[in-house]
Amino acid sequence: MIEDEVLKWRFKQGSCEALARIYEKYVNVLLSVAMGLLNDAHEAEDVVQDVFVSFAKGASGLALKGSLRAYLAQSVVNRVRDRVRQQRSEQRRINALTATAGDPDRGDRSLLYSERCQLLSAALAQLPYEQREAVVLKIKQAMKLKEIAKLQGVSISTVHGRYRYGMDKLRALLNGDMNHER
Amino acid sequence: MNDNEKLDKIIRKGLDVRPSDGTYTRLRDVVLSAHGPAKTTESALTLIIRRGRTVFVRTRARKVAAVLGILVSVGAISAVGVNIGRYYYHGKNDAGDHLFVSEDREDFVTMDGDGVTDVEQARTDLEEIAGLRQQNKRELLRVKETMIGIYRLKTHEYRYRLSDGRTKDMGEPADEMTVYSQDQWKEFSPQLEEFRRLQKAGTGEDLGTYEEPVAGRVFSFKRERYHLGDGTEIIWSVGTPKEDQ
């Protein structure tokens, strides 16, 4: 985390190297979070690109006191929510949900992910959005329930409920797959 | 491992997305180009230009010089043989100040337009001064501190003796000076300008003197208080070596 504080400070001073390091450090986890929330690789890539571009442009005005990781994750969540609200890619998401799993690592893909990732993403997409967000942020982003509650603007018990219901439903959806996990 | 832990592990490990090499590079380029090249330079210069004074800015320490830094005397000199890299002339700003940038783009120096008759000479002077600074071959003349509300600006004024006998005085941010963001600079710069006007008009309230050790020497400080139009209190002090008094 000390590195993040240094990166934040250097980035605010205009350092391109600091921005490059922030990108390198967080691009994968942000893509994973976006994928978990959107179940669409193209959308996930767009969202993460938008987040980083906006972040890059706002260096001088950045008023960031907390965790850089949490800040970027929240930016991803905000943009995902916008997209979900606007339903700009509703058809594409439906297509993604119904698509059969292809070769996950084929060369022409812009994002690389495993078949299991695709399965998980599709299962997550079947949860109500708030539950999906609670599950993805808690597990993939390692956010505390308190932090998620603040982000969602609800009580901790509500977030806990969303997380628990989400996990129950996921467990049912992934039952067969989970049996392979040791 | 219970079901919850198992599912947690599946999601944590399984939901893993990364860009292909091409996408990684493309995205990175987009992000960096959105940021723009050498933004530090531009930002720092903006601040310097606004002040319209001769200041030395060390961005290696990412500190923007607070106030006052005056280069005096020009003339021919020769190099001192210390390899510290080159300085380049960047041109003039709107206020007519000359701007110089170090080869590594870490240091930026402005000089009052009136104080420079030979740009090339000034440039080589800077290279020699950088070498002297690296060797700490300089004399601390005075320390100036300005407290604007919650902000504290502190500069050290050094005298450099060049190899041809000429001397140059440079104002540089003190090592312990707090690093302020550009937003913070924007916030207190108007107050700083108003303070300078008040100081010129001599409206400060004398708060007496005090002594403080600086770099192994005792400095005697004179302190004054100013009140800005918006009610902000400014405490200004300047210290010189006691043995000189």
Interface residues (C-beta under 8 A of the other chain):
Chain A: W9 R10 K12 Q13 G14 S15 C16 L19 A20 Y23 E24 V27 N28 L31 S32 A34 M35 G36 A41 A44 E45 V48 Q49 F52 V53 F55 A56 K57 A59 S60 G61 A63 G107 R109 S110 L111 L112 Y113 S114 R116 C117 L119 L120 S121 L124 V135 V136 I139 K140 M167 L170 R171 L174 D177 M178 E181
Chain B: D3 N4 K6 L7 D8 K9 I10 I11 R12 G14 L15 D16 V17 R18 P19 S20 G22 T23 Y24 L27 R28 V30 V31 L32 A34 H35 P37 A38 K39 T40 T41 E42 S43 T59 R62 V179 S181 Q182 D183
